[in-house]
Amino acid sequence: MKKSFIVMGLMLAASALTNCSKDDTAATDASDLRQGFTLRAEYTPIASDTRTTLDPATGKVAWDAEDELLVFCRETGTEPASWEQYKFTTTEEAAAQGIFTCPDIAIDPAKSYDWYIMSPYSSYVKNPLGESNSGTFQIGNQTQDNAAPTAHLTNADLMTGVITGVAGDRQPVVTLAHRATLMKFTIVNKETEAITPATVEFEAPSNVLVGGRFAVDFATGVLTADTKWTSTKLTIENAPAIEPNGTYDIYMMMPPFTLASGDEFVITVTTDKGRSEQNRTMTREVKFEAGKMNSATIDFTKDVVKPIEVTLIDKIADLTAGTYFMAGRTSETSYFLWTGAIASQKDCETVPYTYNTANHTIESSDKANEIELVATGKPNTYYIKSGAQYLYSKSTDNRQLGLTDTPTEWVFSDKAGNNGLSALSNKVYLMTATNASSAMIRSYGKETQYTTGIFFFKKN
């Protein structure tokens, strides 16, 4: 996604833009209105700024053609009954000046306006107030393509700014401030053979958010979490092979957070040759602040994978409250275990495991996390708890899973044909999407959408 400014008679100095609802302007004659508007947007630099095009060596960035801004505006001194979204875009020629344009907005030159601006554009954000009805913006769980290793940052490099009291015959100039923090990890290959990295996951303490979906107050930059993630993962596409003692840089955008002295966190790197899980403890407090970049080195040494002895639970008669791995299944020996996180498509994120039917063990080069089935006091009814949150369906529609602070009941039963267990909540069922390429555990309104249910493994 690229950064751009709207050309609507607006000059944004890259700090704020507001959507100006047509219902909020009260010109007496339509001919008095300025149809279409421009603005100029600037932004405060980040340690290595992530604006649309980023040179990691110098930190220099630039707006690109077709970058988009989300803009709200209101007549100064008014409270609109509803906010109207405007999309401002830029061109190759205008990008160098930070000029963005929107042809769909009408401005009365005789009035003054407050402008609220966000980059990147997102239709999910409904107003600039950062309240429960404001809509949300996702930070975390991204994909880095080695062909353009910093291009993904602009999708999560949230910037907002506000400028108030701008005369309708003036062009707003808004300065946008970064609301996320940037993390750079350098992977160093300590193995004797080349490795090709696939994913890097950062897992924080249970009380620290490093990803999720957030409502944002455009003026203050305060982020209010709607969906909370204590871990975030970067998937690497087209990654090069890292030769022994060679290095590779990866970049993650995260919401601002603090790790206190003594806090423990986990960094996990998966590659074509295996995985490396590293547990680290903070020796001092470190603040990962908005608009700043921190960096760290990860020495990759392949873990020795040890099989986990388990008991397979595939019938309701054997299911009780307790700690388990929750899984989907594609064959008798192939299972996909839930990591405890929600994928961007609102499914349960899963990783492949092999089940040894003779030794009753599971093993994988990836990592799944155990979840807890919490008794509700009702027969065959449990809360599904991952970390400090609970699995739920956000609606009765298909594939709307999420995590919430509120316990949500799931009613379990045997899936037809001895194909595992069925779990029902809010009129949707958990099941294995057997033809999926990822995120195997999904929710559907029809129990017969797929014939395979879900399964549980309990450590022996």
N, C-alpha and C positions, 0 to 999 in steps of 0.2 A: 504494500500500500504506500502511496506517496503523499507527500505533504504539499498542499497548495492553498492558495487564498482565493476568496471569492471576489469576483469583480462585480460589485453591486454598488459602487460608490462608497465602498468600505475599504479602509486601509487597516489591516490587522498587523499589529506589531508582534504577533505570535504569542499572545498571552491569553486572549479571550475573544470569543465570538458568541453572540446570542441569536437565537432563532426569532425572527420577527414575525409573529403570526399575523396573517392578513386580517383576522377578526379583531385584532387589538388596535389597528390603525383606523382612525375615524375621519378621514379627509372628506370634505363636503363635496368634492367634485373629483371623479376618477382621473380627469385630465391633469389634476394638480399633483398626482402621484408620480414618483420616479419608478418606472418599471425596470427591474434588473438593477444589480448593485455590485460593486467591487470592494474588496478590502485587501489590506496588506498584513501578512502574518510574519512575525519573527519569533524566535524562540531562544530561551536561555540555553547555553551549551551544557552538555553533560560531560563528565570526565573524558569519555569518548562518546560524543553525541551520536544518537542513532537516527537522526532525521533521514528520511528516505534513503539517501545514499550515504554510506559511512565508510570512510577509509580508516580501518583499524589502526594503521600505523600513525596517523596524524590526528585522528578524531574529527576531521573535517566532514561536514555533511552539507547536503543541499536538497532543496525541494526538487521534485521531479514532475514532468508533465503528467497530467491526469491525477495528481494527488487530490485528495478530497478532504474537506472539513465539514464537521457537523456544526451548524450555526442555529442558535435561537436568538430572537430579539423581542423586546417589548418596548412600548412607549414608556419613557421615563416616568416613574411615579405611579404606574398602574400594576395591577396584579391580574394577569390573564387567567381566564377560566380554564383554558387549556393551552398547551404550548405546541406550536407547529414547527416541525423539523424542516430545515433548509440544507441543501447540499451545495457547497461551494467547491468549484474545481479550478484547476490552473492549466495552463498550456506550456509548451516548451519555452516559448518566448517570455511568458509572464512569470514562470517559476523562478527565474534568476532574481526577480524583484520581490518574490513572495506575494504576488498578486493573485487573488482568487475571485471568481465570479459566479453569480447565481442569477439566472434570468427570471426566476419565478417569484421574486419578492418585490413588494410595492412599498415604497417609503415616501412619507409626506415631508417635503423639505422644510415645512414650517414647524415641525415638531422635533423633539429630541428623543433618542433611543438608547437603551442599554443593550449591549451585545455580549453574548455568551458563546464561546467557541471551543470546540474540541477537535483534536486530531489523535488518531485517525477517525474518519467518519464511521458511525455505527448506527444502524436503524433501530437497534435494541435500546438505545438511550432515549427516553421519552421527554425528559426535561432536565435542566441544569442544576437542580436544587439538592441532589444527593439524598433524596428521601426514599421511603419504601416503594413509592409508585414511580420512581424516576427511571426505572430500567437499569440494566447492568452491562458492564464491560468486562470481558475476560482477560486476565493476566496469568500466564503460565501455560504449561503443556504445549510446547511449540515444536515446529519442525525446521531444522536448519539444512538447507540445500547447499552442498559444497560449491555448486556452480555460482552461487551468490551468498556467501556465508553470513552476511549481516542483513540480508533483505527481509528476513522474517521478523526482525526487531521492530519494524515500523507498525506491525499489526498489534503489538502489545506496548509500544512506547506511548503510553497515554499522556497527552498534553492538553491542558486547558488554560483559558484565560478569560478575563472579563474586562470590558471597558464601558463606563456608564456616562449618561448625559451627553451623547454625541449628537450634534445637530444633524437633522435630516439632509442638509445640503453639504455635509462633510463626509469624507471617506475615513472610516475607522481604521486605526492602526493599533493592532493588539499584539502584546508579547505573551506567548504561550510558555507555561512552565511545565517541566516534566513532573509527572505524578508517580512514576515507577522508578525502580532502581535497577541498574544494569550489573550483571555478574559475568565476568570472563574467567573461564577455566582453561588452563593449558594442560592437555594430556601428554604425559611423557611415557613412552613405551620402554619399560624396564625388562621386557622379555627378550629372548634371544631370537625370536622370529617376528616377522611383520604382523601387525594386527590392523583390522579395519573396524573402527568404532561404529556402533549402531545406536546406542542410547546413553544418556547421562541423566541420572536421577539425583535430586537433592532432597533429602528427608530431614525436616526440622523437628524439634521437640513438639509434643502434642499441643502446646499452648501458643505456638508460633505459626502464623499464616505466611506461606510463601507462594500462594496462588489462589485462584478462585474467580468468582464473578462479583463485581463490586458496583454499587451506586457511587457516583462521584459528584461532589460539590464543586462546580466549575470555579467558583470564586476562591475557596479555601484550599482545594485539593484534597480534602478529607475523603478517604475511601471507606465505605461501609459495606462489609462483606455480606453477600446473599448466599453464595456457595463458598465453603471454606475448605482449602486444601493445605495440609501440612507437609505435602510433598509436591514437587513439580518435576516433570520429565521433559527432556529435549530429545527428539528423534532426529537422527542424522541421515540424510539421503545423499547418495552419490559420494560417500566419504572416501577419501584416499587411504591407501595402505600406509600405516605409520611404521617406518623401519625401526629396528632396535636403536634406542636412544634418540629417536626422532620425536617431534612434537606436533600437536594439532590443537588449535584454539576453537573453543565453542562459546557461544554467548546466550545468556538467559536474561529475560526481563522478569522482574518479580515486584510485588507490592513492597513498599518500604517495611522493614522489620528490624528487630534488634535481637542479637544473641548475647545473653548474659554470660559472665564468667562462670564456668562450670557446666554450661549447657552442652549437651551432646547432640551431634547431628551425624547423618550418614550420607556418603556419596557413593553411588554405585554406577560403574561403567560396564556396559555389555559390548562385546566385540564378536567377531567371527571365530575367535579362538577361545572364548570363555568370558567370564565376568570377574570384576574386582569390586568387592564391597569394603569400604573403609569407614570405620567409626572414629570420629574425632571429638575432642573435648576442647571447648573454648578456654583459653588461659586468661582472657580479659574480655570485657564487654566491647562489642563492635556494633555500631549502628550502620545499617544498610539504608542510606537515606535517599529520598527522591532526588533525581537529577544527578546522582553520583554513581561512579563505577568502582567496584571492588574486584580484585583478581586473586586467583589461587591456583596452585599447581597440584595436579593429581598424578602421582607416580603409579602407573598401571603394572601390577603384578597379579597374574591370574590366580583366582581362588581355586583351591582344591574342592571340587564338588562332591559332597557326601550325600548319598541317598537318605531320605527321611522315612523311617518306618511308620506306617499309618494303618488305620482301619477305614475301609470304605463304607460310607453310610449312604444307602440308596433306597431305603424304605422308611416309611413314617414310624413303624414300630420300633426302629432302632435310634430314632432321633430324640435327643434330649437337649436341655440347655447346656451350653458349654462353649469351648473355643475350638474352631475348625478352620480348615481351608474350604472355601466354597468354589465349586468348579462347574464348568460345562464339559460335555464329552462329545468327541467325534468318532471314537472307536474304543474298543475294550482297553487299549493301552494308551490312548491319546486323550489327555484332559487339558482344559484351559482354566487355570486357577485365577481367581479374582485378586488383583493387587491391593484392593481396598479403596481404590480411587475410581472416579467417574471419568470416562472418556469424553472427548469434546462432543461426540454425537449423542451424549446422554445415555450411554450404555455402561455396564460394568467393564472397566478395563481389565483384560485378562492376558496371561502369558502362558505359553505351552509347557506342559510337564509330561513326562513319560511315566506311566504306571506299570510297574513290574508285578504281574499277577501272581507269579510264583513266590516272590519274596515279600510282597505287599509293601513295596517302597515306591516313592515318587522322587524324581530328580529333574533338574533343569539348570540351564546356564542363566536363566532369568530368576527373578525373585517375586514370589507372591507373599502377601501378608495374611496372617490369621485374622479372622473376624470372630465375633462373639454372638451366639444366639442367646438372647436374654428372655427368660420366662416371663409371661404376662399374667399367669394365673388362669388362663383359658386353655382348653385342650388343643394341642397341636398348633398353638399360636405363639409366635416369638417376635421380638424386636431383633433386627439384623444390625449389629453395631460394628462400625469400622472406626477404630481410634476412639475419638470422643463423640462421633456423630452417628446418625442412624440412616439406613437406606430407606428411601421412600420414592413414590411416583408422584411427580409434580402435577399430573393430571390423569384423566382416564384415557388419554391418547396413547398410541404406541410409542415406545422408546423415549420416555420422559423421566428417566431415573435421575436421582440426585441424592445428596447427603444433607441432613438437617439436624439441628440441635434437639428437635422434638421426637421422642420415641414414636414409631409408627408400626402398627401391627401387621404381620404377615401370617396368613393361615396356610398351613402346609397339609398336603395330601399326597398320596401315591399317584404318580403319572401313569396313565394307561400303558399297558404293554410292558410293564417292568422296566420302564425307561427313566428311572430316577424319581425325583420329587417335584411336585408342583407347589408354587408359593403364590398366594393371591393377596393383593392389597390395592385398594382404590380402583377395583374393577380391571386390573391388569395382572398378568401372570409372568413370573420369571421362567425363562427357558433357555435352552441352548440354540443359538442361531447356527445350525450346523453347516450352512453354506457360506458363512461369513469368513472374511479374511482376518478380522481382528475383533476385539470387544465381543466375545462370544456370548456372554450372558446378557440378555436383553429382556424387555418387557413388552407384552402384547395383550390386546383385549380379548383375542380368541385363544383359548387354551390349546386349540388344535393347529395354531399357526406353525408350530414345529412339534414333532413327535417326541423329542428328547427334552427332558426336564433338567434339573440341576442336581448336583451331588455334593457330598461333604466328605472330607478326609480329616480324621482325627489322629493327632500324633500319639503313638504308643508310648 
